[in-house]
């Protein structure tokens, strides 16, 4: 094992085995056993390729289970001796194949919370049946660096009165934890044309974020998240969402150089969250050098044409910010 002052490196491959030691690329473990045996602050180096239901995810409720603070790094060819040797355009793909409910979960054992730092680097998280990443109420400081969240929840249709937030990622922190998202792409989390969830609610289709001490987001792209159209209206009302791309509540965000392109939100109780919704104690938030382009709002059964960012940002903060 390659050691450090904070943890060790464990080598992981789509063709790895549970019996392997994970001490080198030639002795790479499979992802499931590597996570199960990980110690606090370990780094798991994931070889390029696809980790899916064929070679990795036997549990269709949760694919990759993170139970301790650690770092997942993807994009390795299997020849590198340092993470800096990776090519710039390389990722490792975690694919839920539209059948794994949650592709990646951050949750301690037996209901315990994960406290410490959890870092995701160069991972492509896609095709979760319900969502890509779930971290609910942990004290962990979460970092996503150059990750992609692609078409999670695409096959998940809502039914009457159902609630589903955060198809790309559902991230709930604590008043002392932080969230950092840098150089990421969040795209294609969207309800399809056959959505029929009357009176259903769906906030932050791309990313649902709440209750962090602070949120920092840089150079991140949100595109094609939201609804192609709203659910069938019932007694003059339809399902809807606040924040087709991003829902943020209970934390200020500092967003720099981000792009919000062709996202949509559905009408809810005669209101719309547009592309970004800021609520609760998120006063003091800022968006600097960010681009909002071609986003739109859907109303009842008739999709609006992409326009000049109708309802682009809705602010409903409780702290006067």
C-alpha positions in Angstrom: 0.0 0.0 0.0 1.2 3.5 -0.8 0.8 5.3 2.5 0.4 8.9 3.5 0.1 10.9 6.7 -3.7 10.7 6.4 -4.5 7.3 4.9 -3.4 4.7 2.4 -4.1 4.3 -1.4 -6.2 1.3 -2.5 -6.1 0.4 -6.2 -9.5 -0.4 -7.8 -10.4 -1.8 -11.2 -13.7 -2.8 -12.9 -12.1 -6.3 -13.2 -10.8 -6.3 -9.7 -11.7 -9.0 -7.1 -12.6 -9.1 -3.4 -9.7 -11.4 -2.7 -7.1 -8.9 -4.1 -5.2 -6.8 -1.7 -5.5 -3.5 -3.5 -1.8 -2.8 -3.1 -1.0 -2.2 -6.8 -2.7 -2.0 -10.1 -1.8 -5.7 -10.7 -3.5 -6.5 -7.4 -6.6 -4.2 -7.8 -9.7 -4.8 -5.8 -13.3 -4.5 -6.9 -15.0 -1.3 -5.9 -17.6 -2.8 -3.5 -15.0 -4.7 -1.4 -12.6 -1.7 -1.5 -15.3 0.6 0.0 -16.4 -2.0 2.5 -12.8 -2.4 3.8 -11.8 1.3 3.5 -10.2 3.0 6.5 -10.7 6.7 7.3 -9.0 9.0 5.0 -8.0 6.3 2.5 -7.7 7.2 -1.2 -9.4 4.8 -3.6 -7.8 5.1 -7.1 -10.3 3.9 -9.7 -9.0 2.7 -13.1 -10.8 4.0 -16.1 -13.7 2.0 -17.4 -17.3 1.4 -16.3 -18.4 0.1 -12.9 -22.0 -1.1 -13.3 -24.4 -3.9 -12.6 -22.4 -6.4 -14.7 -19.2 -6.1 -12.7 -19.8 -4.1 -9.5 -23.3 -3.2 -8.3 -25.1 -6.3 -6.9 -27.2 -4.3 -4.5 -29.8 -2.5 -6.7 -30.8 -0.1 -3.8 -27.4 1.5 -3.4 -24.4 1.0 -5.7 -21.3 2.5 -4.0 -21.6 2.8 -0.2 -19.3 5.3 1.5 -19.3 4.8 5.2 -16.2 6.7 6.3 -14.4 9.9 5.3 -12.3 9.1 2.2 -11.4 10.2 -1.3 -12.5 8.5 -4.6 -10.3 9.4 -7.5 -11.1 8.3 -11.0 -9.5 8.5 -14.5 -6.4 6.3 -14.0 -5.2 4.2 -16.9 -3.6 1.7 -14.5 0.0 2.8 -15.0 0.2 5.9 -12.9 2.2 6.2 -9.7 0.7 9.6 -8.8 -2.7 11.1 -9.3 -1.1 14.1 -11.1 -0.1 11.8 -13.9 -3.7 11.3 -15.1 -4.7 12.7 -18.4 -6.9 15.8 -18.2 -9.8 14.3 -20.1 -10.1 11.0 -18.1 -12.9 9.8 -15.9 -14.1 6.6 -14.3 -17.8 5.8 -14.9 -20.2 4.7 -12.2 -23.3 3.5 -14.1 -26.5 2.6 -12.4 -28.0 1.3 -15.7 -31.3 2.9 -14.8 -32.0 0.1 -12.2 -29.7 1.0 -9.2 -31.8 3.3 -7.1 -28.9 5.5 -5.8 -25.5 5.2 -7.5 -23.5 6.6 -4.6 -24.5 7.0 -1.0 -22.7 8.7 1.8 -24.0 7.2 5.1 -22.4 5.6 8.2 -23.1 2.1 9.3 -26.3 1.4 11.3 -27.6 5.0 10.9 -24.3 6.7 12.0 -23.3 9.9 10.3 -20.1 10.3 8.3 -18.0 13.1 9.7 -14.8 14.4 8.1 -13.9 15.0 4.5 -15.4 13.0 1.6 -14.0 13.9 -1.8 -15.1 12.8 -5.3 -12.6 13.5 -8.1 -12.9 12.7 -11.9 -16.0 10.5 -11.5 -18.8 10.2 -14.0 -22.0 9.2 -12.1 -24.8 8.3 -14.3 -28.1 6.5 -14.9 -29.2 6.1 -11.3 -32.9 5.0 -11.3 -33.8 7.6 -8.7 -30.6 9.7 -8.2 -26.9 9.9 -8.6 -25.5 10.8 -5.2 -27.3 10.9 -1.8 -25.8 12.4 1.4 -28.5 13.0 3.9 -27.6 14.9 7.1 -24.0 13.9 7.4 -21.4 16.2 9.0 -19.0 15.5 6.2 -17.3 18.3 4.2 -18.1 17.2 0.7 -16.0 18.1 -2.4 -16.8 17.2 -6.0 -14.0 18.0 -8.4 -14.4 17.6 -12.1 -17.3 15.1 -11.7 -20.2 14.5 -14.1 -23.8 13.7 -13.1 -25.5 12.4 -16.2 -29.2 11.4 -16.8 -29.9 10.3 -13.3 -33.6 9.7 -12.5 -34.4 9.8 -16.2 -36.6 6.7 -16.0 -38.2 7.5 -12.6 -41.7 8.7 -13.1 -43.6 10.3 -10.2 -47.1 9.3 -9.2 -50.0 11.2 -7.6 -48.8 13.3 -4.6 -45.2 11.9 -4.6 -42.1 14.0 -3.8 -38.7 13.5 -5.2 -35.9 16.1 -4.9 -32.4 16.1 -6.4 -32.2 13.5 -9.2 -28.6 14.4 -9.9 -27.5 14.8 -6.3 -29.4 15.2 -3.0 -27.1 16.8 -0.5 -28.1 17.7 3.1 -25.3 18.8 5.4 -25.1 20.3 8.9 -24.5 23.8 10.2 -20.8 23.0 10.5 -20.2 21.2 7.2 -19.2 22.6 3.8 -19.9 21.8 0.2 -17.5 22.5 -2.7 -18.3 21.8 -6.3 -15.6 22.6 -8.9 -15.4 22.0 -12.6 -18.4 19.7 -12.7 -21.2 19.0 -15.2 -24.7 18.3 -14.1 -26.8 17.4 -17.1 -29.8 15.5 -18.4 -31.6 15.0 -15.0 -35.1 15.5 -16.4 -38.6 14.1 -16.2 -39.6 12.8 -19.7 -42.7 13.5 -21.7 -44.8 10.9 -20.0 -44.5 12.4 -16.5 -47.9 12.2 -14.8 -47.3 13.1 -11.2 -50.3 15.3 -10.4 -49.8 17.3 -7.2 -46.2 16.0 -7.1 -43.3 18.1 -6.1 -39.8 18.0 -7.3 -37.2 20.6 -6.3 -33.6 20.9 -7.5 -33.9 18.3 -10.3 -30.2 18.8 -11.1 -29.0 19.4 -7.5 -30.8 19.7 -4.2 -28.7 21.3 -1.5 -29.6 22.3 2.0 -28.3 23.0 5.5 -24.6 23.5 4.9 -22.4 26.1 6.6 -21.4 27.3 3.2 -21.5 26.3 -0.5 -18.8 27.1 -3.0 -19.3 26.4 -6.7 -16.9 27.3 -9.5 -16.8 26.6 -13.3 -19.7 24.2 -13.2 -22.2 23.5 -16.0 -25.9 22.8 -15.4 -27.7 21.9 -18.7 -30.9 20.1 -19.7 -32.2 19.6 -16.2 -35.8 19.9 -15.1 -39.0 19.0 -17.0 -39.9 18.6 -20.6 -43.4 19.3 -19.5 -45.5 19.4 -16.3 -47.8 16.6 -15.2 -51.4 16.4 -16.2 -53.3 19.2 -14.5 -55.9 18.2 -11.9 -58.6 20.7 -10.9 -56.5 23.5 -12.4 -53.2 22.5 -10.8 -50.2 20.5 -11.8 -47.0 19.1 -10.4 -44.0 21.4 -10.4 -40.6 22.3 -9.0 -38.6 25.0 -7.5 -35.2 25.2 -9.1 -35.1 23.0 -12.2 -31.3 23.1 -12.1 -30.4 24.0 -8.5 -32.4 24.2 -5.3 -30.5 25.8 -2.4 -31.8 26.4 1.1 -30.2 27.0 4.5 -26.8 28.0 3.2 -25.2 30.9 1.3 -23.6 30.0 -2.0 -20.6 31.7 -3.7 -20.9 30.7 -7.4 -18.2 31.9 -9.9 -17.9 31.2 -13.6 -20.9 28.8 -13.7 -23.2 28.2 -16.7 -26.9 27.4 -16.6 -28.1 26.5 -20.1 -31.4 25.1 -21.3 -32.8 24.1 -17.9 -36.5 24.2 -17.2 -38.8 24.4 -14.2 -42.5 23.5 -13.9 -45.2 25.6 -12.4 -46.1 24.9 -8.8 -49.0 26.7 -7.0 -48.8 29.5 -9.5 -45.1 30.0 -8.8 -41.9 28.8 -10.4 -38.5 28.3 -9.1 -37.0 28.9 -12.5 -33.5 27.7 -13.0 -32.1 28.5 -9.5 -34.1 28.7 -6.2 -32.6 30.3 -3.1 -34.6 29.9 0.1 -34.3 29.8 3.8 -31.0 31.1 5.3 -29.2 31.6 2.0 -28.8 35.3 2.3 -25.4 36.7 1.2 -25.3 34.4 -1.8 -23.5 35.6 -4.9 -23.2 34.7 -8.6 -20.2 36.2 -10.3 -19.4 35.9 -14.0 -22.1 33.3 -14.4 -24.1 32.6 -17.6 -27.8 32.0 -17.8 -28.9 31.1 -21.4 -32.0 29.5 -23.0 -33.7 28.5 -19.8 -37.5 28.4 -19.5 -40.5 27.7 -17.4 -43.3 25.2 -18.2 -46.8 26.0 -17.3 -49.5 23.3 -16.8 -49.6 21.0 -19.8 -48.1 23.3 -22.4 -44.3 23.5 -22.5 -43.1 27.1 -23.1 -40.6 27.8 -25.8 -37.1 28.6 -24.5 -37.0 32.2 -23.8 -35.0 34.9 -22.0 -34.6 33.0 -18.7 -38.2 33.4 -17.5 -38.0 33.2 -13.7 -34.3 32.5 -13.9 -33.6 33.0 -10.2 -36.2 33.0 -7.5 -35.2 34.3 -4.1 -37.2 33.5 -1.0 -34.7 33.9 1.9 -35.6 34.1 5.5 -32.7 36.1 6.9 -33.0 39.3 4.9 -30.0 38.5 2.6 
